[in-house]
Amino acid sequence: MRIVKTRQDVAEIIAMRRTTPADEKREEAASVVADLAKFALVRTALSSERSLMAWIRTAVSMYAFGFSVATFADHIQRRPDSAWFLPSIRWLSVVFICLGILPLMLAVIEHMSRLRRMKELGLPAVSRMSLPMVASMLLLVIGLVTLIVIVLNRSL
């Protein structure tokens, strides 16, 4: 038993009685919940990156198909018997490349806005720029250059 001499001793005894094992368990549970919330944010960020990579895959396939159509159109046009060649085939390749550029651009914007919202909620910063983000920026540039080359009707 403790001898009470001052007001500070009384305050310490009251504080010791207020802290019970149940309070300690509650504090521990609160810290576990906070850790789980951070892990949930990290999982959501990684899921957003996977979605961006799926859009990258779609954009690359559209670029390849558009480029193939343009190459095929050039090959047909160079033949002497290309009277049946339609100039709209070249524009079909432009459409496919645009179908790769526009969704990829929208996916990058959506990914950046998701990351910004998650950082406001407490997402820990791992790196300044993710690899899928760099790859998508490079693919956007490649798609725009390919589009310009096809529209200007230069040699592929």
C-alpha positions in Angstrom: 0.0 0.0 0.0 1.2 3.5 -0.9 1.4 6.4 1.6 -0.2 9.5 0.2 1.8 12.6 1.0 1.0 15.2 -1.6 -1.6 16.1 -4.2 0.6 14.7 -6.9 0.6 11.3 -5.1 -3.2 11.4 -5.2 -3.3 12.3 -8.9 -0.9 9.4 -9.6 -3.0 6.9 -7.7 -6.2 8.1 -9.5 -4.4 7.9 -12.9 -3.2 4.3 -12.0 -6.7 3.3 -11.2 -8.1 4.8 -14.4 -5.7 2.8 -16.5 -6.9 -0.8 -16.5 -6.0 -3.8 -18.6 -9.1 -3.1 -20.7 -7.8 0.4 -21.6 -4.5 -1.1 -22.6 -6.2 -3.6 -24.8 -8.3 -0.8 -26.4 -5.2 1.2 -27.1 -3.5 -1.8 -28.6 -6.5 -2.6 -30.8 -6.7 1.1 -31.9 -3.0 0.9 -33.1 -3.7 -2.4 -34.9 -6.7 -0.8 -36.6 -4.5 2.2 -37.7 -1.8 -0.2 -39.0 -4.5 -2.2 -40.9 -5.8 1.1 -42.4 -2.3 1.9 -43.8 -2.0 -1.6 -45.2 -5.4 -1.2 -46.9 -4.2 2.0 -48.5 -1.1 0.3 -49.7 -3.1 -2.5 -51.2 -5.4 0.0 -52.9 -2.4 1.8 -54.3 -1.0 -1.4 -55.7 -4.4 -2.3 -57.1 -4.5 1.1 -58.8 -1.1 0.3 -60.3 -2.3 -3.0 -61.6 -5.2 -1.3 -63.3 -2.8 1.2 -64.9 -0.7 -1.7 -66.2 -3.8 -3.3 -67.7 -4.5 -0.1 -69.5 -0.9 0.0 -70.7 -1.3 -3.5 -72.1 -4.5 -2.4 -73.9 -2.9 0.7 -75.3 0.1 -1.3 -76.6 -2.2 -3.7 -78.4 -4.1 -0.9 -80.0 -0.9 0.8 -81.1 0.4 -2.4 -82.6 -2.9 -3.0 -84.5 -3.0 0.5 -85.8 0.6 0.4 -86.8 0.0 -3.0 -88.6 -3.0 -1.6 -90.5 -0.9 1.4 -91.6 2.0 -0.8 -92.7 -0.4 -3.0 -94.6 -2.0 0.0 -96.2 1.4 1.3 -97.3 2.3 -2.2 -98.7 -1.0 -2.4 -100.7 -0.6 1.2 -102.0 2.9 0.6 -103.4 1.7 -2.3 -105.5 1.0 -1.6 -109.2 -2.4 -3.2 -109.1 -3.7 -1.2 -106.1 -6.7 0.2 -107.8 -8.9 -1.2 -105.1 -7.0 0.6 -102.3 -9.1 2.8 -100.1 -7.5 5.8 -98.4 -9.8 5.2 -95.4 -7.7 2.2 -94.4 -5.0 4.6 -93.3 -7.5 6.5 -91.2 -8.6 3.2 -89.7 -5.0 2.9 -88.3 -5.3 6.5 -86.9 -8.5 5.5 -85.2 -6.9 2.4 -83.6 -3.9 4.5 -82.4 -6.3 7.1 -80.9 -8.1 4.2 -79.2 -4.8 3.5 -77.5 -3.8 7.1 -76.6 -7.1 8.4 -75.2 -7.9 5.6 -72.7 -4.2 5.5 -71.6 -4.3 9.2 -71.0 -7.5 9.0 -69.0 -6.1 6.0 -67.0 -3.0 8.1 -66.1 -5.1 11.0 -64.9 -7.3 8.7 -62.8 -4.3 6.9 -61.3 -2.7 10.2 -60.3 -6.0 11.5 -58.7 -6.4 8.2 -56.8 -2.8 8.4 -55.5 -3.4 12.0 -54.4 -6.5 11.1 -52.5 -4.8 8.2 -50.8 -1.8 10.3 -49.8 -4.3 12.7 -48.1 -5.6 9.7 -46.2 -2.1 8.8 -45.0 -0.6 6.6 -47.7 3.1 6.2 -46.9 5.4 7.6 -49.6 7.5 4.8 -51.1 8.9 6.5 -54.2 8.4 9.6 -56.2 7.3 7.9 -59.4 6.1 4.4 -60.0 7.4 2.3 -62.9 4.0 1.9 -64.5 3.6 5.7 -64.5 6.9 6.2 -66.3 6.0 3.4 -68.8 2.6 5.0 -69.5 4.2 8.4 -70.1 6.7 6.9 -72.5 3.9 5.0 -74.3 1.8 8.2 -74.6 4.8 9.9 -76.3 5.3 6.9 -78.6 1.7 6.8 -79.5 1.6 10.5 -80.3 4.7 10.3 -82.5 3.3 7.3 -84.3 0.0 9.1 -84.8 1.8 12.2 -86.2 3.9 10.0 -88.6 0.8 8.2 -89.9 -1.2 11.4 -90.3 1.6 13.1 -92.2 1.8 10.0 -94.4 5.5 9.5 -94.0 7.4 6.3 -94.5 6.9 3.9 -91.5 
